[in-house]
């Protein structure tokens, strides 16, 4: 983004007296301690913290405005700039997010986190090849593999990508990053047992791999081994106490294990770390559902869609709650927004079919089930095929699931 740093230097011009007195030139302020008042002093973490406080208070626009001012004053500080790009993305201002990320990469072409963010923008805009290029540049060390799987699925060469990476992992068995990447591929393909072997091999070579620890914890969670999942997430937090992903996933593990009080504490810590992220909010909604307070749960899910409008789980759990309470039109409205955010998510398509069928729109329900049949989740695909073959208005929606 071309930004011109405009410093308003308080140039005052004395008024001319009636009798033609000379105009005195005001002194130009050049002292940086005066120009950069405390509001503009270099404090990247403070700027991000202040923005997050605005977000936690429900003022996303205010957070963006605050960061915009800071980044104009400090255009070479990467972390606040990247965070500003993230917030632009959440607002749906993709062009501005892209411009920020490209400006960062122009200064540091090896910034993997920014390549990952730019890939997400391109994926949202359906620029498949551009997204794949950016996600590849983001590896290893970021969470872009699941997005890569989605892009290769959209491109039609997913099996080729999987086979290539498996061969590479077999050739480079001592490379923890490659092993962890293949583990993430199998996790995205909903094959947790296959993923576990690669994550364990990664940890054999690098016991401190946060990617492998988190991935192995998720695999255990998918296999309902809650104690092992919790152990891996706790190990991750022992290595990185402010890791939002592992903190949130530990909360999700406690939720699925029925340890609701422990989950609430962990999720509060996760949310306080990154209030701009929607996953913990979705899990707060799940916790409210577990306590039979579906209206409070809906409020959390709606808040999650505002903070993170491209996270499918928020729409999924919102649709489930509406459907369980017979509010099919509201479910339909929420799920259509979910389709716009995640068009290939089979769970959203299935739930939308439920809403259509409940309102007697059999043809529309069948169309949604047809899309759901191609889901990467074998359970969703199987249920969609079964319901499509015997479509009736009483298709039932599943219970909500925690967000990991």
C-alpha positions as CSV (number, residue, x, y, z in Angstrom):
1,X,0.0,0.0,0.0
2,X,1.4,3.4,-0.9
3,X,1.2,5.5,2.2
4,X,2.3,9.0,2.5
5,X,3.3,10.0,6.0
6,X,1.8,13.3,6.6
7,X,3.1,15.0,9.7
8,X,1.0,18.1,10.5
9,X,3.7,20.5,11.8
10,X,1.5,23.2,13.3
11,X,2.5,26.0,11.0
12,X,0.8,29.1,12.3
13,X,0.7,32.4,10.5
14,X,0.3,35.5,12.5
15,X,-2.6,37.7,11.6
16,X,-1.9,40.9,9.7
17,X,-2.6,44.1,11.5
18,X,-4.8,46.7,9.9
19,X,-1.8,49.0,9.3
20,X,0.1,46.5,7.2
21,X,2.3,44.9,9.9
22,X,4.7,42.2,8.6
23,X,3.6,38.7,8.8
24,X,5.8,36.7,11.2
25,X,6.6,33.2,10.3
26,X,5.8,30.7,13.0
27,X,8.5,28.4,14.3
28,X,8.4,25.0,12.6
29,X,8.3,22.1,15.1
30,X,11.1,19.6,14.3
31,X,11.6,18.0,17.7
32,X,10.4,14.3,17.3
33,X,9.5,14.3,21.0
34,X,6.9,16.9,20.3
35,X,5.8,15.5,16.9
36,X,5.4,12.0,18.2
37,X,3.4,12.4,21.3
38,X,2.9,9.4,23.6
39,X,0.0,8.3,21.4
40,X,2.4,7.8,18.5
41,X,5.4,6.5,20.4
42,X,6.8,3.2,19.2
43,X,5.0,0.5,21.1
44,X,3.9,-2.2,18.7
45,X,2.6,-4.6,21.4
46,X,0.9,-1.7,23.1
47,X,-0.8,-0.8,19.9
48,X,-2.0,-4.3,19.3
49,X,-3.2,-4.6,22.9
50,X,-5.2,-1.4,22.7
51,X,-6.8,-2.6,19.4
52,X,-7.7,-5.9,21.1
53,X,-9.3,-4.1,24.0
54,X,-11.5,-2.3,21.5
55,X,-12.4,-5.6,19.8
56,X,-13.2,-7.2,23.1
57,X,-15.5,-4.3,23.8
58,X,-17.3,-4.9,20.5
59,X,-15.7,-2.0,18.6
60,X,-13.9,-3.6,15.6
61,X,-14.1,-0.4,13.6
62,X,-12.6,1.6,16.4
63,X,-9.8,-1.0,16.6
64,X,-9.1,-0.6,12.9
65,X,-9.1,3.2,13.1
66,X,-6.6,3.1,16.1
67,X,-4.2,0.8,14.2
68,X,-4.5,2.8,11.0
69,X,-3.3,5.9,12.9
70,X,-0.5,4.0,14.6
71,X,0.7,2.3,11.3
72,X,0.8,5.7,9.5
73,X,3.2,6.9,12.2
74,X,5.2,3.6,12.2
75,X,5.1,2.2,8.7
76,X,8.0,-0.2,9.2
77,X,6.7,-2.1,12.2
78,X,5.6,-5.4,10.7
79,X,3.5,-6.9,13.6
80,X,1.0,-4.0,13.9
81,X,0.8,-3.7,10.1
82,X,0.0,-7.5,9.7
83,X,-2.6,-7.2,12.5
84,X,-4.2,-4.3,10.6
85,X,-4.3,-6.5,7.5
86,X,-6.0,-9.2,9.6
87,X,-8.7,-6.8,10.8
88,X,-9.3,-5.5,7.3
89,X,-9.8,-9.1,6.2
90,X,-12.3,-9.7,9.0
91,X,-14.2,-6.6,7.8
92,X,-14.3,-8.0,4.3
93,X,-12.0,-5.3,3.0
94,X,-9.9,-7.7,1.0
95,X,-8.2,-5.2,-1.3
96,X,-6.9,-3.2,1.7
97,X,-5.8,-6.4,3.5
98,X,-3.9,-7.5,0.3
99,X,-2.3,-4.2,0.0
100,X,-1.0,-4.3,3.6
101,X,0.3,-7.8,3.2
102,X,2.1,-7.1,-0.1
103,X,3.7,-4.0,1.5
104,X,5.1,-6.2,4.2
105,X,6.3,-8.8,1.8
106,X,8.0,-6.2,-0.3
107,X,10.2,-5.5,2.7
108,X,10.6,-9.1,3.8
109,X,9.7,-11.7,1.1
110,X,10.4,-14.6,3.6
111,X,7.7,-13.5,6.1
112,X,5.8,-16.8,6.3
113,X,3.0,-15.5,8.5
114,X,2.2,-12.8,6.0
115,X,2.4,-15.3,3.1
116,X,-0.2,-17.4,5.0
117,X,-2.5,-14.4,5.5
118,X,-2.2,-13.3,1.8
119,X,-3.1,-16.9,0.8
120,X,-6.2,-16.7,2.9
121,X,-7.2,-13.5,1.1
122,X,-6.7,-15.1,-2.3
123,X,-8.5,-18.3,-1.2
124,X,-11.5,-16.2,-0.2
125,X,-11.5,-14.5,-3.5
126,X,-11.2,-17.9,-5.3
127,X,-7.8,-17.1,-6.7
128,X,-6.8,-20.8,-6.4
129,X,-3.3,-20.8,-7.9
130,X,-2.3,-17.6,-6.1
131,X,-3.6,-19.0,-2.8
132,X,-1.6,-22.3,-3.3
133,X,1.5,-20.3,-4.1
134,X,1.2,-18.2,-0.9
135,X,0.4,-21.2,1.3
136,X,3.4,-23.1,0.0
137,X,5.6,-20.1,0.8
138,X,4.2,-20.0,4.3
139,X,5.5,-23.5,5.1
140,X,6.9,-24.8,7.3
141,X,5.9,-23.1,10.5
142,X,2.3,-21.9,9.9
143,X,-1.1,-23.5,9.9
144,X,-1.7,-23.2,6.1
145,X,-1.9,-27.0,5.3
146,X,-5.6,-27.3,5.8
147,X,-6.1,-24.4,3.5
148,X,-3.8,-26.0,1.0
149,X,-5.8,-29.1,1.0
150,X,-9.0,-27.1,0.4
151,X,-7.3,-25.3,-2.5
152,X,-6.1,-28.5,-4.1
153,X,-9.5,-30.0,-3.7
154,X,-11.0,-27.0,-5.5
155,X,-8.3,-27.2,-8.2
156,X,-9.0,-31.0,-8.7
157,X,-5.4,-32.2,-7.9
158,X,-5.8,-33.1,-4.3
159,X,-4.7,-36.8,-4.7
160,X,-1.6,-35.7,-6.7
161,X,-0.7,-33.2,-3.9
162,X,-1.2,-35.9,-1.2
163,X,0.9,-38.5,-3.0
164,X,3.7,-36.1,-3.7
165,X,3.9,-35.1,0.0
166,X,3.7,-38.7,1.2
167,X,6.7,-39.6,-1.1
168,X,8.6,-36.6,0.2
169,X,7.9,-37.7,3.8
170,X,9.1,-41.2,3.1
171,X,12.3,-39.8,1.6
172,X,12.9,-37.3,4.4
173,X,11.9,-39.3,7.5
174,X,14.1,-37.2,9.8
175,X,12.6,-33.9,8.7
176,X,10.0,-32.9,11.4
177,X,8.4,-30.2,9.3
178,X,7.6,-32.5,6.4
179,X,6.3,-35.1,8.7
180,X,4.1,-32.6,10.4
181,X,2.8,-31.3,7.1
182,X,1.7,-34.7,5.9
183,X,0.1,-35.3,9.3
184,X,-1.9,-32.1,8.8
185,X,-2.9,-33.3,5.3
186,X,-4.4,-36.5,6.7
187,X,-6.0,-34.5,9.5
188,X,-7.7,-32.3,6.9
189,X,-8.8,-35.5,5.1
190,X,-10.5,-36.7,8.4
191,X,-8.0,-39.6,8.8
192,X,-6.8,-39.0,12.4
193,X,-5.2,-42.5,12.7
194,X,-3.1,-41.9,9.7
195,X,-2.2,-38.4,10.8
196,X,-1.0,-39.6,14.2
197,X,1.8,-41.6,12.8
198,X,3.3,-38.6,11.0
199,X,2.9,-36.3,14.0
200,X,4.6,-38.9,16.2
201,X,7.5,-39.2,13.7
202,X,7.8,-35.4,13.7
203,X,8.0,-35.4,17.5
204,X,10.6,-38.1,17.5
205,X,12.8,-35.7,15.5
206,X,11.7,-32.5,17.3
207,X,9.9,-33.0,20.6
208,X,9.3,-29.2,20.8
209,X,7.4,-29.0,17.5
210,X,4.3,-27.1,18.4
211,X,2.6,-28.0,15.1
212,X,3.1,-31.7,15.8
213,X,2.0,-31.4,19.4
214,X,-1.2,-29.5,18.4
215,X,-1.9,-31.9,15.5
216,X,-1.4,-35.0,17.6
217,X,-3.7,-33.5,20.3
218,X,-6.4,-32.9,17.6
219,X,-6.0,-36.5,16.3
220,X,-6.5,-37.9,19.8
221,X,-9.5,-35.6,20.2
222,X,-11.0,-37.0,17.0
223,X,-10.5,-40.5,18.3
224,X,-12.1,-39.5,21.7
225,X,-8.9,-40.0,23.6
226,X,-9.5,-36.9,25.7
227,X,-6.8,-37.5,28.3
228,X,-4.1,-37.8,25.6
229,X,-5.4,-34.8,23.8
230,X,-5.3,-32.7,26.9
231,X,-1.7,-33.9,27.6
232,X,-0.5,-32.8,24.2
233,X,-2.1,-29.4,24.4
234,X,-0.7,-28.9,27.9
235,X,2.7,-29.8,26.6
236,X,2.4,-27.3,23.9
237,X,1.4,-24.6,26.4
238,X,4.4,-25.5,28.6
239,X,6.6,-24.6,25.6
240,X,4.6,-21.6,24.6
241,X,2.3,-20.3,27.4
242,X,0.6,-17.7,25.1
243,X,-0.2,-20.0,22.2
244,X,-3.8,-19.2,21.4
245,X,-4.4,-22.3,19.3
246,X,-3.3,-24.8,21.9
247,X,-5.1,-22.9,24.7
248,X,-8.4,-23.0,22.7
249,X,-7.9,-26.6,21.7
250,X,-7.3,-27.6,25.4
251,X,-10.6,-25.9,26.2
252,X,-12.3,-27.8,23.4
253,X,-10.8,-31.1,24.8
254,X,-12.2,-30.3,28.2
255,X,-15.6,-29.5,26.7
256,X,-15.8,-32.8,24.9
257,X,-14.6,-34.5,28.1
258,X,-17.4,-32.9,30.0
259,X,-15.1,-30.9,32.2
260,X,-17.1,-27.7,31.8
261,X,-15.6,-25.7,34.7
262,X,-12.0,-26.3,33.5
263,X,-13.1,-25.6,30.0
264,X,-14.5,-22.2,30.9
265,X,-11.3,-21.1,32.6
266,X,-9.1,-22.2,29.7
267,X,-11.3,-20.7,27.1
268,X,-11.4,-17.4,29.0
269,X,-7.6,-17.4,28.9
270,X,-7.6,-18.1,25.1
271,X,-10.1,-15.4,24.4
272,X,-8.1,-12.8,26.4
273,X,-5.0,-13.7,24.4
274,X,-6.7,-13.0,21.0
275,X,-10.2,-11.6,21.3
276,X,-10.2,-11.0,17.6
277,X,-10.3,-14.7,17.0
278,X,-13.7,-16.4,16.8
279,X,-12.9,-20.0,17.9
280,X,-13.1,-19.4,21.6
281,X,-16.4,-17.6,21.2
282,X,-17.8,-20.6,19.4
283,X,-16.7,-22.7,22.3
284,X,-18.3,-20.4,24.8
285,X,-21.5,-21.0,22.8
286,X,-21.0,-24.8,23.0
287,X,-20.5,-24.4,26.8
288,X,-23.8,-22.4,27.0
289,X,-25.5,-25.1,25.0
290,X,-24.2,-27.7,27.4
291,X,-25.8,-25.8,30.2
292,X,-29.1,-25.8,28.3
293,X,-29.0,-22.0,27.6
294,X,-29.4,-22.0,23.8
295,X,-30.3,-18.3,23.6
296,X,-27.0,-17.4,25.2
297,X,-25.3,-19.8,22.9
298,X,-26.8,-18.2,19.9
299,X,-25.5,-14.8,21.1
300,X,-21.9,-16.2,21.2
301,X,-22.3,-17.8,17.8
302,X,-23.5,-14.5,16.3
303,X,-20.6,-12.6,18.0
304,X,-18.2,-15.2,16.4
305,X,-19.6,-14.5,13.0
306,X,-19.0,-10.8,13.5
307,X,-15.4,-11.3,14.7
308,X,-14.5,-14.0,12.3
309,X,-17.1,-14.1,9.4
310,X,-15.3,-16.8,7.5
311,X,-15.2,-19.5,10.2
312,X,-17.8,-22.2,9.2
313,X,-18.3,-23.6,12.7
314,X,-20.0,-20.5,13.9
315,X,-22.7,-20.8,11.2
316,X,-22.9,-24.5,11.7
317,X,-23.6,-24.3,15.5
318,X,-25.9,-21.3,15.0
319,X,-27.9,-23.3,12.4
320,X,-28.1,-26.3,14.7
321,X,-29.5,-24.3,17.6
322,X,-32.1,-22.6,15.4
323,X,-33.1,-26.0,13.9
324,X,-33.3,-27.7,17.3
325,X,-35.7,-25.0,18.3
326,X,-37.8,-25.1,15.2
327,X,-36.6,-21.8,13.8
328,X,-36.0,-23.0,10.3
329,X,-36.1,-19.7,8.6
330,X,-33.5,-18.2,10.9
331,X,-31.4,-21.3,10.4
332,X,-31.7,-21.0,6.6
333,X,-30.6,-17.3,6.8
334,X,-27.6,-18.1,9.0
335,X,-26.6,-21.1,6.9
336,X,-26.8,-19.2,3.6
337,X,-24.3,-16.8,5.0
338,X,-22.2,-19.8,6.0
339,X,-22.3,-21.1,2.4
340,X,-21.0,-17.7,1.2
341,X,-18.2,-17.9,3.8
342,X,-17.3,-21.6,3.2
343,X,-19.0,-22.9,0.0
344,X,-17.4,-26.3,0.1
345,X,-18.2,-27.2,3.7
346,X,-20.4,-30.2,3.6
347,X,-21.7,-29.7,7.2
348,X,-23.2,-26.3,6.3
349,X,-24.8,-27.8,3.1
350,X,-26.3,-30.7,5.0
351,X,-27.8,-28.4,7.7
352,X,-29.2,-26.1,5.0
353,X,-30.8,-29.2,3.4
354,X,-32.4,-29.8,6.8
355,X,-33.8,-26.3,7.0
356,X,-35.1,-26.5,3.4
357,X,-36.7,-29.9,3.9
358,X,-38.4,-28.7,7.2
359,X,-40.1,-25.9,5.2
360,X,-41.1,-28.2,2.4
361,X,-38.5,-27.2,-0.2
362,X,-37.5,-30.7,-1.2
363,X,-35.8,-29.7,-4.5
364,X,-33.6,-27.2,-2.7
365,X,-32.8,-29.7,0.0
366,X,-31.8,-32.3,-2.5
367,X,-29.4,-29.8,-4.2
368,X,-27.7,-29.1,-0.9
369,X,-27.4,-32.8,-0.1
370,X,-25.8,-33.4,-3.5
371,X,-23.0,-30.9,-2.6
372,X,-22.7,-32.4,0.9
373,X,-22.1,-35.8,-0.6
374,X,-18.7,-34.6,-1.9
375,X,-17.6,-33.5,1.6
376,X,-14.1,-34.5,2.8
377,X,-15.7,-35.6,6.0
378,X,-16.7,-39.2,5.4
379,X,-19.4,-39.1,8.0
380,X,-21.0,-36.0,6.5
381,X,-20.8,-37.5,3.0
382,X,-22.3,-40.8,4.1
383,X,-25.3,-39.1,5.9
384,X,-25.9,-36.8,2.9
385,X,-26.0,-39.8,0.5
386,X,-28.4,-41.7,2.8
387,X,-30.7,-38.7,3.3
388,X,-30.6,-37.9,-0.4
389,X,-31.9,-41.4,-1.3
390,X,-34.8,-41.1,1.1
391,X,-35.3,-37.4,1.4
392,X,-38.1,-36.5,3.8
393,X,-38.9,-33.4,5.8
394,X,-37.7,-34.9,9.1
395,X,-33.9,-34.9,8.4
396,X,-32.4,-34.3,11.7
397,X,-29.5,-32.0,12.5
398,X,-26.5,-33.2,14.7
399,X,-25.6,-31.7,18.1
400,X,-23.1,-28.8,18.2
401,X,-19.4,-29.6,18.3
402,X,-16.6,-27.6,20.0
403,X,-14.4,-25.4,17.7
404,X,-10.8,-26.4,17.5
